[in-house]
Structure formats: structure tokens, C-alpha cells
Amino acid sequence: MPKMKTKKAAAKRFKATGTGKFKYPKAGSVHKLASKSAKRKMGLRHAAIVDKTNDKAVRKMLPYA
């Protein structure tokens, strides 16, 4: 059976954690920062974990992660 291909767009956006979950950077931290509060910008610094409803789809895109 041939090897499965990794979706390269997903590989650039998601990283696997040690426990097997996937983390991703939050959107909205690149521009138009003057209109966002300091509290909101601090929350955008930290990576988020993929929700369990989307976990199956991400695993399918990243078979070797």
C-alpha cells in the first residue's frame, strides 16, 4: 500500500504536542493591533489546542504527526 500524503497547508499550521493533541497559533495577532485591548492581545500570544470536534479532521490531514 502506498504512503499517505501529508496536507502541506495543515503541516504548516498545526504542531503535535507530546500528548498527541494538536496546537495552532490564534488568528488576529498580525495587524490592526491598535484597536485591540492589551488583554485581548495577551490572549492571542498563546497557542490554542484543536477542539475534539475538529481533531479527527486534523489527524486525517497529518497522518504521520
C-alpha positions in Angstrom: 0.0 0.0 0.0 1.4 3.4 -0.9 2.4 6.0 1.7 -0.3 8.5 2.7 0.4 12.1 1.7 0.5 14.9 4.3 -1.5 18.0 3.6 1.2 20.6 3.5 -1.0 23.5 4.3 -2.1 21.7 7.5 1.5 20.8 8.4 2.4 24.5 8.3 -0.4 25.4 10.6 -0.6 22.6 13.2 2.1 21.1 15.5 1.6 17.9 17.6 2.1 18.1 21.3 3.8 15.4 23.4 0.4 14.0 24.5 -0.8 13.7 20.9 -3.0 16.8 20.7 -2.6 19.5 18.1 -1.8 23.1 18.8 -2.1 26.1 16.5 -1.5 29.8 16.7 -4.5 32.0 17.2 -5.7 34.3 14.4 -5.8 38.1 14.7 -2.3 38.9 16.1 -0.7 40.3 13.0 -2.3 43.6 12.1 -4.8 46.2 13.3 -3.4 45.8 16.8 -4.2 49.4 17.9 -7.9 48.7 18.0 -7.5 45.6 20.3 -7.2 45.8 24.0 -4.0 44.7 25.8 -5.8 41.9 27.5 -7.0 40.6 24.1 -3.6 40.8 22.6 -2.0 38.9 25.5 -4.6 36.1 25.0 -3.5 35.9 21.3 0.1 35.2 22.2 -0.6 31.6 23.5 -1.2 28.7 21.2 -4.6 27.0 21.2 -5.5 23.3 21.3 -7.6 21.9 18.5 -11.1 21.1 19.7 -12.2 17.4 19.8 -14.8 18.1 17.1 -12.1 19.0 14.6 -9.4 16.6 15.9 -10.4 13.8 13.6 -10.1 16.0 10.5 -6.7 17.3 11.5 -5.4 13.8 12.2 -6.6 12.8 8.7 -4.6 15.7 7.2 -1.5 14.8 9.2 -1.2 11.0 9.2 2.4 11.0 10.5 2.3 13.7 13.1 
